[in-house]
Structure formats: C-alpha cells, structure tokens
Amino acid sequence: MNTIHVDVVSAEESIWSGEARFVALPGESGELGIYPRHTPLITRIKAGSVRIEKADGGEEFVFVAGGILEVQPDCVTVLSDTAIRGKDLDEEKANAAKALAEEALKSAKSEIDLARATSELAVLAAQLSALRKYRKK
C-alpha cells in the first residue's frame, strides 16, 4: 500500500503519528492535499482542521491554530503551537472563549489589543468550524 508517515506535533506533545494515504490541511493560500511522494515543501498553515486519511481507511481530525507544514516524499510534519485532536474539542469551552475574545475586541484600547483580540477570535472561529466538521463525521 502507498502511504506517507505523518506527525502532528504541538508545543506540548505529539498529537498524532502514523501512516496515512492522504492529508488535507489549511495552507496559507488555500487548502493543501498531500499524497505519498509529494514534492518537498515548507509552508505556513492557517488555523483549521487537518484531515488525515489513515492507512486503514479511517479518518483522524486534528485542529491546529496555524503553524508550519514540512513535506518530504516519505514524511509530513505539521508543527503548531496549539493542536487538539478532533475528539477532544470542547464546544462549550470554545464558545465561552469566543465570547471573551469578542468582549476583548469591543473593549480594545490600542492597536495591539485589537490585533490580539482579532487573532484570538479567528483561531476560535476556526476551532468551532473544525469541531462542527468533526461532529458531522
């Protein structure tokens, strides 16, 4: 079988490691699809869902809050400060954090506060979107 080794790593731990047939993830300028023997590539990725089609035909979803993707012909590495397995996403916590970020956005006193709140809100919106996709499966 034609597979590629995939590692998804956060700042704290290895989130997923194994063989896959295909990986889809949010590249900076659009969705990226990676098959075995892909041309080497290093690029930034946006917040969103990494979908891994495992060697056994199952699927794994991991939410990443942006990061770096490195592709070698036999290995894909996704590095992200924050990565959460789809099954571990918590909608209530994400909605509560989103409400706090929206409040911070309204009360931002400086450009830095505004930028920080906007960035946090974008990550949380992507996390909620990934959660909804995961739940549909």
N, CA and C atoms as an extended XYZ file, in Angstrom:
411
Properties=species:S:1:pos:R:3:atomname:S:1:resname:S:1:resid:I:1 pbc="F F F"
N         0.839       -1.191        0.000 N   MET     1
C         0.000        0.000        0.000 CA  MET     1
C         0.881        1.249        0.000 C   MET     1
N         0.414        2.262       -0.653 N   ASN     2
C         1.144        3.505       -0.807 CA  ASN     2
C         0.772        4.471        0.323 C   ASN     2
N         1.682        4.670        1.297 N   THR     3
C         1.383        5.562        2.419 CA  THR     3
C         2.530        6.540        2.656 C   THR     3
N         2.244        7.509        3.510 N   ILE     4
C         3.231        8.507        3.902 CA  ILE     4
C         3.160        8.630        5.422 C   ILE     4
N         4.311        8.799        6.078 N   HIS     5
C         4.313        8.950        7.534 CA  HIS     5
C         3.911       10.387        7.883 C   HIS     5
N         2.998       10.527        8.856 N   VAL     6
C         2.514       11.846        9.266 CA  VAL     6
C         2.752       12.034       10.764 C   VAL     6
N         3.314       13.194       11.119 N   ASP     7
C         3.466       13.594       12.523 CA  ASP     7
C         2.794       14.945       12.698 C   ASP     7
N         1.863       15.029       13.661 N   VAL     8
C         1.255       16.312       14.034 CA  VAL     8
C         1.715       16.580       15.460 C   VAL     8
N         2.440       17.698       15.633 N   VAL     9
C         3.083       17.993       16.903 CA  VAL     9
C         2.687       19.385       17.388 C   VAL     9
N         2.332       19.475       18.684 N   SER    10
C         2.070       20.789       19.284 CA  SER    10
C         3.272       21.159       20.140 C   SER    10
N         3.210       22.333       20.756 N   ALA    11
C         4.300       22.763       21.633 CA  ALA    11
C         4.430       21.824       22.835 C   ALA    11
N         3.316       21.183       23.230 N   GLU    12
C         3.323       20.341       24.422 CA  GLU    12
C         3.614       18.868       24.141 C   GLU    12
N         3.135       18.343       22.994 N   GLU    13
C         3.194       16.892       22.802 CA  GLU    13
C         3.006       16.502       21.336 C   GLU    13
N         3.261       15.219       21.074 N   SER    14
C         2.930       14.652       19.771 CA  SER    14
C         1.436       14.352       19.799 C   SER    14
N         0.689       14.895       18.852 N   ILE    15
C        -0.766       14.750       18.834 CA  ILE    15
C        -1.178       13.510       18.048 C   ILE    15
N        -0.533       13.290       16.911 N   TRP    16
C        -0.844       12.106       16.097 CA  TRP    16
C         0.395       11.726       15.304 C   TRP    16
N         0.645       10.436       15.203 N   SER    17
C         1.765        9.944       14.427 CA  SER    17
C         1.362        8.611       13.828 C   SER    17
N         1.558        8.466       12.517 N   GLY    18
C         1.211        7.201       11.887 CA  GLY    18
C         1.293        7.280       10.377 C   GLY    18
N         0.866        6.195        9.752 N   GLU    19
C         0.873        6.106        8.295 CA  GLU    19
C        -0.464        6.588        7.743 C   GLU    19
N        -0.399        7.297        6.620 N   ALA    20
C        -1.620        7.836        6.017 CA  ALA    20
C        -1.572        7.693        4.496 C   ALA    20
N        -2.758        7.652        3.906 N   ARG    21
C        -2.880        7.634        2.439 CA  ARG    21
C        -2.923        9.054        1.882 C   ARG    21
N        -3.445       10.000        2.712 N   PHE    22
C        -3.689       11.360        2.236 CA  PHE    22
C        -3.822       12.285        3.439 C   PHE    22
N        -3.385       13.542        3.282 N   VAL    23
C        -3.538       14.558        4.324 CA  VAL    23
C        -4.059       15.836        3.662 C   VAL    23
N        -5.092       16.439        4.254 N   ALA    24
C        -5.620       17.725        3.774 CA  ALA    24
C        -5.523       18.719        4.932 C   ALA    24
N        -5.062       19.934        4.629 N   LEU    25
C        -4.935       20.941        5.675 CA  LEU    25
C        -5.009       22.346        5.093 C   LEU    25
N        -5.283       23.360        5.971 N   PRO    26
C        -5.479       24.734        5.503 CA  PRO    26
C        -4.164       25.469        5.268 C   PRO    26
N        -3.694       25.496        4.029 N   GLY    27
C        -2.491       26.254        3.688 CA  GLY    27
C        -2.781       27.736        3.738 C   GLY    27
N        -1.733       28.521        3.744 N   GLU    28
C        -1.895       29.973        3.828 CA  GLU    28
C        -2.687       30.537        2.657 C   GLU    28
N        -2.539       29.934        1.476 N   SER    29
C        -3.292       30.461        0.326 CA  SER    29
C        -4.320       29.469       -0.196 C   SER    29
N        -4.803       28.581        0.682 N   GLY    30
C        -5.860       27.654        0.282 CA  GLY    30
C        -5.600       26.251        0.801 C   GLY    30
N        -6.572       25.390        0.585 N   GLU    31
C        -6.499       24.006        1.047 CA  GLU    31
C        -5.363       23.261        0.344 C   GLU    31
N        -4.588       22.499        1.124 N   LEU    32
C        -3.499       21.688        0.574 CA  LEU    32
C        -3.855       20.216        0.706 C   LEU    32
N        -3.530       19.439       -0.316 N   GLY    33
C        -3.705       17.994       -0.263 CA  GLY    33
C        -2.364       17.334       -0.500 C   GLY    33
N        -1.977       16.422        0.380 N   ILE    34
C        -0.663       15.793        0.301 CA  ILE    34
C        -0.828       14.277        0.145 C   ILE    34
N        -0.274       13.745       -0.915 N   TYR    35
C        -0.232       12.299       -1.148 CA  TYR    35
C         1.207       11.825       -0.975 C   TYR    35
N         1.411       10.493       -0.815 N   PRO    36
C         2.781        9.974       -0.756 CA  PRO    36
C         3.591       10.429       -1.976 C   PRO    36
N         4.881       10.620       -1.774 N   ARG    37
C         5.841       11.056       -2.800 CA  ARG    37
C         5.562       12.490       -3.295 C   ARG    37
N         4.976       13.302       -2.444 N   HIS    38
C         4.726       14.717       -2.781 CA  HIS    38
C         6.073       15.437       -2.892 C   HIS    38
N         6.119       16.441       -3.715 N   THR    39
C         7.315       17.284       -3.840 CA  THR    39
C         7.627       17.926       -2.487 C   THR    39
N         8.895       17.988       -2.082 N   PRO    40
C         9.240       18.644       -0.809 CA  PRO    40
C         8.708       20.078       -0.757 C   PRO    40
N         8.247       20.475        0.435 N   LEU    41
C         7.576       21.762        0.597 CA  LEU    41
C         7.660       22.180        2.057 C   LEU    41
N         7.872       23.469        2.284 N   ILE    42
C         7.733       24.042        3.621 CA  ILE    42
C         6.865       25.278        3.456 C   ILE    42
N         5.785       25.357        4.247 N   THR    43
C         4.881       26.499        4.139 CA  THR    43
C         4.177       26.728        5.468 C   THR    43
N         3.639       27.929        5.632 N   ARG    44
C         2.825       28.210        6.815 CA  ARG    44
C         1.414       27.700        6.573 C   ARG    44
N         0.760       27.328        7.665 N   ILE    45
C        -0.637       26.915        7.565 CA  ILE    45
C        -1.488       27.797        8.467 C   ILE    45
N        -2.767       27.905        8.121 N   LYS    46
C        -3.710       28.723        8.883 CA  LYS    46
C        -4.409       27.859        9.920 C   LYS    46
N        -5.109       28.521       10.828 N   ALA    47
C        -5.921       27.801       11.814 CA  ALA    47
C        -7.003       27.023       11.076 C   ALA    47
N        -7.213       25.804       11.489 N   GLY    48
C        -8.250       24.983       10.872 CA  GLY    48
C        -8.032       23.512       11.138 C   GLY    48
N        -8.653       22.706       10.313 N   SER    49
C        -8.683       21.275       10.536 CA  SER    49
C        -7.708       20.531        9.622 C   SER    49
N        -6.906       19.654       10.213 N   VAL    50
C        -6.043       18.752        9.453 CA  VAL    50
C        -6.804       17.432        9.360 C   VAL    50
N        -7.070       16.978        8.142 N   ARG    51
C        -7.778       15.712        7.951 CA  ARG    51
C        -6.783       14.681        7.450 C   ARG    51
N        -6.670       13.598        8.197 N   ILE    52
C        -5.726       12.539        7.854 CA  ILE    52
C        -6.512       11.287        7.474 C   ILE    52
N        -6.316       10.841        6.227 N   GLU    53
C        -6.919        9.577        5.805 CA  GLU    53
C        -5.899        8.490        6.141 C   GLU    53
N        -6.204        7.723        7.182 N   LYS    54
C        -5.248        6.746        7.703 CA  LYS    54
C        -5.087        5.555        6.752 C   LYS    54
N        -3.996        4.810        6.939 N   ALA    55
C        -3.689        3.654        6.097 CA  ALA    55
C        -4.806        2.613        6.140 C   ALA    55
N        -5.505        2.510        7.290 N   ASP    56
C        -6.578        1.523        7.420 CA  ASP    56
C        -7.911        2.019        6.849 C   ASP    56
N        -7.919        3.223        6.261 N   GLY    57
C        -9.138        3.764        5.669 CA  GLY    57
C        -9.909        4.681        6.598 C   GLY    57
N        -9.592        4.665        7.905 N   GLY    58
C       -10.260        5.554        8.855 CA  GLY    58
C        -9.762        6.984        8.694 C   GLY    58
N       -10.416        7.908        9.408 N   GLU    59
C       -10.002        9.313        9.349 CA  GLU    59
C        -9.690        9.832       10.744 C   GLU    59
N        -8.729       10.732       10.796 N   GLU    60
C        -8.373       11.416       12.033 CA  GLU    60
C        -8.449       12.910       11.740 C   GLU    60
N        -9.040       13.671       12.662 N   PHE    61
C        -9.087       15.121       12.531 CA  PHE    61
C        -8.308       15.747       13.677 C   PHE    61
N        -7.492       16.759       13.349 N   VAL    62
C        -6.754       17.490       14.372 CA  VAL    62
C        -6.937       18.972       14.067 C   VAL    62
N        -7.360       19.738       15.079 N   PHE    63
C        -7.459       21.185       14.918 CA  PHE    63
C        -6.092       21.784       15.205 C   PHE    63
N        -5.624       22.680       14.319 N   VAL    64
C        -4.371       23.396       14.562 CA  VAL    64
C        -4.651       24.892       14.521 C   VAL    64
N        -3.952       25.629       15.380 N   ALA    65
C        -4.106       27.083       15.428 CA  ALA    65
C        -3.016       27.724       14.572 C   ALA    65
N        -2.889       27.246       13.334 N   GLY    66
C        -1.826       27.738       12.462 CA  GLY    66
C        -0.541       26.983       12.754 C   GLY    66
N         0.500       27.297       11.991 N   GLY    67
C         1.778       26.639       12.224 CA  GLY    67
C         2.574       26.483       10.940 C   GLY    67
N         3.411       25.451       10.923 N   ILE    68
C         4.305       25.185        9.798 CA  ILE    68
C         4.080       23.761        9.307 C   ILE    68
N         4.100       23.599        7.994 N   LEU    69
C         3.997       22.287        7.369 CA  LEU    69
C         5.303       21.997        6.655 C   LEU    69
N         5.877       20.814        6.902 N   GLU    70
C         7.032       20.369        6.135 CA  GLU    70
C         6.650       19.063        5.458 C   GLU    70
N         6.863       19.004        4.144 N   VAL    71
C         6.567       17.796        3.382 CA  VAL    71
C         7.860       17.284        2.765 C   VAL    71
N         8.136       16.010        2.995 N   GLN    72
C         9.208       15.285        2.319 CA  GLN    72
C         8.515       14.141        1.577 C   GLN    72
N         9.151       13.532        0.586 N   PRO    73
C         8.471       12.484       -0.183 CA  PRO    73
C         7.881       11.347        0.662 C   PRO    73
N         8.493       11.064        1.820 N   ASP    74
C         8.000        9.950        2.639 CA  ASP    74
C         7.497       10.376        4.018 C   ASP    74
N         7.410       11.702        4.270 N   CYS    75
C         7.043       12.169        5.609 CA  CYS    75
C         6.404       13.555        5.566 C   CYS    75
N         5.337       13.720        6.341 N   VAL    76
C         4.673       15.018        6.505 CA  VAL    76
C         4.757       15.378        7.982 C   VAL    76
N         5.228       16.601        8.288 N   THR    77
C         5.285       17.061        9.668 CA  THR    77
C         4.497       18.361        9.777 C   THR    77
N         3.541       18.378       10.718 N   VAL    78
C         2.753       19.573       10.997 CA  VAL    78
C         3.153       20.052       12.390 C   VAL    78
N         3.716       21.270       12.468 N   LEU    79
C         4.139       21.860       13.738 CA  LEU    79
C         3.212       23.022       14.061 C   LEU    79
N         2.586       22.975       15.240 N   SER    80
C         1.660       24.040       15.630 CA  SER    80
C         1.803       24.304       17.119 C   SER    80
N         1.723       25.578       17.528 N   ASP    81
C         1.739       25.885       18.963 CA  ASP    81
C         0.601       25.147       19.665 C   ASP    81
N        -0.579       25.158       19.023 N   THR    82
C        -1.753       24.515       19.593 CA  THR    82
C        -2.325       23.530       18.597 C   THR    82
N        -2.475       22.296       19.018 N   ALA    83
C        -3.112       21.261       18.201 CA  ALA    83
C        -3.981       20.421       19.124 C   ALA    83
N        -5.205       20.166       18.698 N   ILE    84
C        -6.169       19.430       19.527 CA  ILE    84
C        -6.817       18.356       18.669 C   ILE    84
N        -6.817       17.125       19.152 N   ARG    85
C        -7.500       16.045       18.432 CA  ARG    85
C        -8.973       16.398       18.307 C   ARG    85
N        -9.549       16.084       17.144 N   GLY    86
C       -10.965       16.374       16.905 CA  GLY    86
C       -11.857       15.894       18.028 C   GLY    86
N       -11.601       14.680       18.514 N   LYS    87
C       -12.454       14.118       19.561 CA  LYS    87
C       -12.313       14.842       20.896 C   LYS    87
N       -11.234       15.652       21.054 N   ASP    88
C       -11.004       16.376       22.303 CA  ASP    88
C       -11.505       17.825       22.269 C   ASP    88
N       -11.993       18.266       21.108 N   LEU    89
C       -12.501       19.644       21.029 CA  LEU    89
C       -13.741       19.773       21.910 C   LEU    89
N       -13.853       20.873       22.607 N   ASP    90
C       -14.959       21.110       23.529 CA  ASP    90
C       -15.725       22.357       23.078 C   ASP    90
N       -16.945       22.149       22.588 N   GLU    91
C       -17.726       23.259       22.027 CA  GLU    91
C       -18.065       24.321       23.066 C   GLU    91
N       -18.420       23.888       24.266 N   GLU    92
C       -18.776       24.860       25.310 CA  GLU    92
C       -17.600       25.767       25.649 C   GLU    92
N       -16.428       25.153       25.858 N   LYS    93
C       -15.230       25.940       26.183 CA  LYS    93
C       -14.877       26.881       25.039 C   LYS    93
N       -14.973       26.390       23.804 N   ALA    94
C       -14.634       27.215       22.639 CA  ALA    94
C       -15.609       28.383       22.508 C   ALA    94
N       -16.902       28.134       22.730 N   ASN    95
C       -17.897       29.212       22.657 CA  ASN    95
C       -17.670       30.241       23.765 C   ASN    95
N       -17.337       29.785       24.967 N   ALA    96
C       -17.073       30.700       26.084 CA  ALA    96
C       -15.842       31.557       25.783 C   ALA    96
N       -14.788       30.926       25.258 N   ALA    97
C       -13.573       31.666       24.911 CA  ALA    97
C       -13.849       32.657       23.785 C   ALA    97
N       -14.695       32.263       22.828 N   LYS    98
C       -15.048       33.150       21.717 CA  LYS    98
C       -15.790       34.384       22.254 C   LYS    98
N       -16.702       34.176       23.199 N   ALA    99
C       -17.441       35.304       23.792 CA  ALA    99
C       -16.478       36.255       24.506 C   ALA    99
N       -15.503       35.702       25.224 N   LEU   100
C       -14.496       36.546       25.896 CA  LEU   100
C       -13.660       37.327       24.879 C   LEU   100
N       -13.289       36.670       23.786 N   ALA   101
C       -12.498       37.336       22.747 CA  ALA   101
C       -13.309       38.448       22.084 C   ALA   101
N       -14.608       38.202       21.867 N   GLU   102
C       -15.475       39.238       21.269 CA  GLU   102
C       -15.584       40.440       22.207 C   GLU   102
N       -15.676       40.170       23.514 N   GLU   103
C       -15.742       41.241       24.508 CA  GLU   103
C       -14.428       42.035       24.514 C   GLU   103
N       -13.296       41.320       24.434 N   ALA   104
C       -11.987       41.976       24.392 CA  ALA   104
C       -11.864       42.848       23.149 C   ALA   104
N       -12.444       42.377       22.034 N   LEU   105
C       -12.418       43.133       20.783 CA  LEU   105
C       -13.178       44.450       20.949 C   LEU   105
N       -14.339       44.399       21.607 N   LYS   106
C       -15.160       45.601       21.821 CA  LYS   106
C       -14.459       46.610       22.736 C   LYS   106
N       -13.719       46.085       23.723 N   SER   107
C       -13.106       46.995       24.699 CA  SER   107
C       -11.615       47.254       24.430 C   SER   107
N       -11.150       46.902       23.249 N   ALA   108
C        -9.730       47.106       22.907 CA  ALA   108
C        -9.385       48.597       22.986 C   ALA   108
N        -8.299       48.889       23.701 N   LYS   109
C        -7.896       50.290       23.905 CA  LYS   109
C        -6.746       50.707       22.981 C   LYS   109
N        -6.103       49.727       22.354 N   SER   110
C        -4.968       50.060       21.490 CA  SER   110
C        -4.965       49.144       20.269 C   SER   110
N        -4.119       49.489       19.318 N   GLU   111
C        -3.972       48.651       18.116 CA  GLU   111
C        -3.508       47.239       18.482 C   GLU   111
N        -2.628       47.155       19.490 N   ILE   112
C        -2.106       45.844       19.908 CA  ILE   112
C        -3.224       45.008       20.515 C   ILE   112
N        -4.042       45.611       21.398 N   ASP   113
C        -5.184       44.887       21.977 CA  ASP   113
C        -6.123       44.418       20.878 C   ASP   113
N        -6.372       45.302       19.925 N   LEU   114
C        -7.274       44.987       18.817 CA  LEU   114
C        -6.723       43.832       17.985 C   LEU   114
N        -5.457       43.868       17.661 N   ALA   115
C        -4.823       42.814       16.869 CA  ALA   115
C        -4.849       41.482       17.616 C   ALA   115
N        -4.549       41.528       18.913 N   ARG   116
C        -4.529       40.307       19.734 CA  ARG   116
C        -5.925       39.681       19.780 C   ARG   116
N        -6.947       40.501       20.034 N   ALA   117
C        -8.319       40.005       20.126 CA  ALA   117
C        -8.802       39.473       18.776 C   ALA   117
N        -8.456       40.169       17.701 N   THR   118
C        -8.853       39.725       16.357 CA  THR   118
C        -8.226       38.379       16.023 C   THR   118
N        -6.956       38.225       16.353 N   SER   119
C        -6.250       36.976       16.092 CA  SER   119
C        -6.858       35.828       16.903 C   SER   119
N        -7.115       36.090       18.173 N   GLU   120
C        -7.698       35.066       19.049 CA  GLU   120
C        -9.078       34.643       18.538 C   GLU   120
N        -9.851       35.625       18.107 N   LEU   121
C       -11.191       35.359       17.587 CA  LEU   121
C       -11.122       34.500       16.322 C   LEU   121
N       -10.170       34.782       15.448 N   ALA   122
C       -10.013       33.997       14.215 CA  ALA   122
C        -9.667       32.547       14.536 C   ALA   122
N        -8.786       32.335       15.503 N   VAL   123
C        -8.408       30.975       15.897 CA  VAL   123
C        -9.612       30.240       16.485 C   VAL   123
N       -10.372       30.922       17.347 N   LEU   124
C       -11.533       30.281       17.978 CA  LEU   124
C       -12.630       29.980       16.956 C   LEU   124
N       -12.824       30.885       15.996 N   ALA   125
C       -13.815       30.635       14.941 CA  ALA   125
C       -13.402       29.410       14.122 C   ALA   125
N       -12.105       29.290       13.820 N   ALA   126
C       -11.600       28.127       13.073 CA  ALA   126
C       -11.768       26.856       13.905 C   ALA   126
N       -11.551       26.959       15.216 N   GLN   127
C       -11.704       25.796       16.096 CA  GLN   127
C       -13.164       25.333       16.110 C   GLN   127
N       -14.098       26.268       16.212 N   LEU   128
C       -15.525       25.909       16.203 CA  LEU   128
C       -15.927       25.303       14.865 C   LEU   128
N       -15.387       25.845       13.782 N   SER   129
C       -15.665       25.301       12.450 CA  SER   129
C       -15.138       23.868       12.335 C   SER   129
N       -13.921       23.639       12.828 N   ALA   130
C       -13.325       22.298       12.809 CA  ALA   130
C       -14.162       21.339       13.658 C   ALA   130
N       -14.643       21.815       14.784 N   LEU   131
C       -15.473       20.992       15.675 CA  LEU   131
C       -16.759       20.572       14.958 C   LEU   131
N       -17.386       21.509       14.267 N   ARG   132
C       -18.618       21.186       13.545 CA  ARG   132
C       -18.366       20.166       12.441 C   ARG   132
N       -17.244       20.316       11.717 N   LYS   133
C       -16.886       19.344       10.674 CA  LYS   133
C       -16.675       17.960       11.277 C   LYS   133
N       -15.963       17.935       12.407 N   TYR   134
C       -15.657       16.668       13.069 CA  TYR   134
C       -16.945       15.978       13.527 C   TYR   134
N       -17.877       16.744       14.083 N   ARG   135
C       -19.134       16.192       14.591 CA  ARG   135
C       -20.007       15.612       13.481 C   ARG   135
N       -19.887       16.155       12.264 N   LYS   136
C       -20.690       15.660       11.127 CA  LYS   136
C       -20.263       14.271       10.693 C   LYS   136
N       -19.024       13.900       11.010 N   LYS   137
C       -18.475       12.608       10.549 CA  LYS   137
C       -19.098       11.470       11.301 C   LYS   137
